[in-house]
Amino acid sequence: MNAFARPPVLVPLVLIGLTAIVWLWPGTMGGETQGVITPQEPSSLIPGKAPSVQESTPPSQLVGRPRDVPVPEQMPASLAGTSVPGGWARVDAFGGLIPTLALRQMFEYYLSALGEESLSQLVARIEQTLSVLEEPARSQALETLGAYLDYKLAVSDLEAGYGDGLDALEMQRRMAEIHALRRTWLDSATAEAFFAQDEAIDRFQVEKLRIARDPELTPQQRQAALEDAEASLPESLRRARRDTRRFADYERARQELADDPVALRAWRQEAFGAETAARLETLEQEQADWTRRWQAYSTERERLMASGLAGPELQVALDRLRNQRFDERERIRAQALDSIR
C-alpha cells in the first residue's frame, strides 16, 4: 500500500487526538466504512495489483530466510516521526508467544509503507523488531508473520471476485467467507486475537443494514433495534461509539456557540467534566493560535514564491520565514504541509 498522503487541512488537534475511532461513526449505514466490504488491511500485498494466490509466490517464503536486501537506516517517509506500536511482545510461562491485536498492529505498521519499500525490506524490518523475543516465541512470531502475509494475499484474491450491490444476506455471506479464510491461514487463537474486534464490527454492520432496510419497522422500533444491536458489541467498542457521538455533538456545539465562549465553556464542562473541558479549551486555543500564524505565513510564502527569486535564494528566504514564524517543532509541521501543497 502506498503511503497515505497527509492532507493540508488544519483539523483541530483535539479532534485528531480524541476521535481516532472515526471508523465507528454512528451515522447512516451508507456513510460508514464496512468492515466486511472494505477491510482496514491492504487489499493487496503488491501496490496496484491484486495477485492470484495460485499465480504468486507465497510471501511467507520471505520470512526467516537469508536475503541480500538492503534495509535503509532511515524509516520510510510515511513512518518518519512515528513509533512502532508496543505491547505485542507477550509470552506465556513457557516462553511461548501470546498472539494479540497489538502484534497484528505492529505487522501492519510496517506493511503500511509498502510501495515506499519492497515487501522484502518491510519483512526484514519486522524480523528485526521480532528479534527481541527469545525462543520459542521468536520462531512462533515468524511463523505467524508468514501465515498472516499469506492470508492477506488470499483475502485479496477472494475480494477481487466480489461484485457491487449488497444486501444484508450478501454482506453476511462475504463476512463468513473472510472469517473462514482467516481461520484457514491462522490458528483459531491467533485469528481471534487479530480479528475479534473487526468481526464484532462486521456482525454489527450486517445487522444495522438489515434493520435500516426492514420496511415493517417503525422509526421507534428501528431505533430500539439499533440500540439492541449496539449492545452486542464489546464494551470497548460501545464506549468508542459513545465517545464518537459525544465529540460529534461537541463539534456542532463549537460551531453554534462560536460567538459565545462563556456558553461553550459551560457546554464543555457539562459534557466532559472540568478537567477534560480545561484540556479541550487549551488545545483549541493553541490550534487557533497556530491557524492564525499559519495563515499569515502562507500569505507571505505565496508572495515569496511569486517574487522571481532564484532557487537557492528562494529556499533561504523560505527557511528564514519559517524560522521567524514557528518554533522548531512547528517548523517540521509547516515544512511537511508545504511539501504536499
C-alpha positions, 0 to 999 in steps of 0.5 A: 500500500502506498503511503497515505498522503497527509492532507493540508487541512488544519483539523483541530488537534483535539479532534485528531487526538480524541476521535481516532475511532472515526471508523465507528461513526454512528451515522447512516449505514451508507456513510460508514466504512464496512468492515466486511466490504472494505477491510482496514488491511491492504487489499493487496500485498503488491501496490496496484495489483491484486495477485492470484494466490495460485499465480504468486509466490507465497510471501511467507517464503520471505520470512526467516530466510537469508536475503541480500536486501538492503534495509535503509537506516532511515524509516520510510517517509510515511513512518518518519516521526512515528513509533512502532506500536508496543505491547505485542511482545507477550509470552506465556510461562513457557516462553511461548508467544501470546498472539494479540491485536497489538502484534497484528498492529505492529505487522501492519505498521510496517506493511503500511509503507509498502510501495515506499519499500519492497515487501522484502525490506518491510519483512526484514524490518519486522524480523528485526523488531521480532528479534527481541523475543527469545525462543520459542516465541521468536520462531512462533512470531515468524511463523505467524508473520508468514501465515498472516502475509499469506492470508492477506494475499488470499483475502485479496484474491477472494475480494477481487471476485466480489461484485457491487450491490449488497444486501444484508444476506450478501454482506453476511455471506462475504463476512463468513467467507473472510472469517473462514479464510482467516481461520484457514491461514491462522490458528483459531487463537491467533485469528481471534486475537487479530480479528475479534474486534473487526468481526464484532464490527462486521456482525454489527454492520450486517445487522444495522443494514438489515434493520435500516432496510426492514420496511415493517419497522417503525422509526421507534422500533428501528431505533430500539433495534439499533440500540439492541444491536449496539449492545452486542458489541464489546464494551470497548467498542460501545464506549468508542461509539459513545465517545464518537457521538459525544465529540460529534455533538461537541463539534456542532456545539463549537460551531453554534456557540462560536460567538459565545465562549462563556456558553461553550465553556459551560457546554464543555464542562457539562459534557466532559467534566472540568478537567477534560473541558480545561484540556479541550479549551487549551488545545483549541486555543493553541490550534487557533493560535497556530491557524492564525500564524499559519495563515499569515505565513502562507500569505507571505510564502505565496508572495515569496514564491511569486517574487522571481527569486532564484532557487537557492535564494528562494529556499533561504528566504523560505527557511528564514520565514519559517524560522521567524514564524514557528518554533522548531517543532512547528517548523517540521509541521509547516515544512511537511504541509508545504511539501504536499501543497 
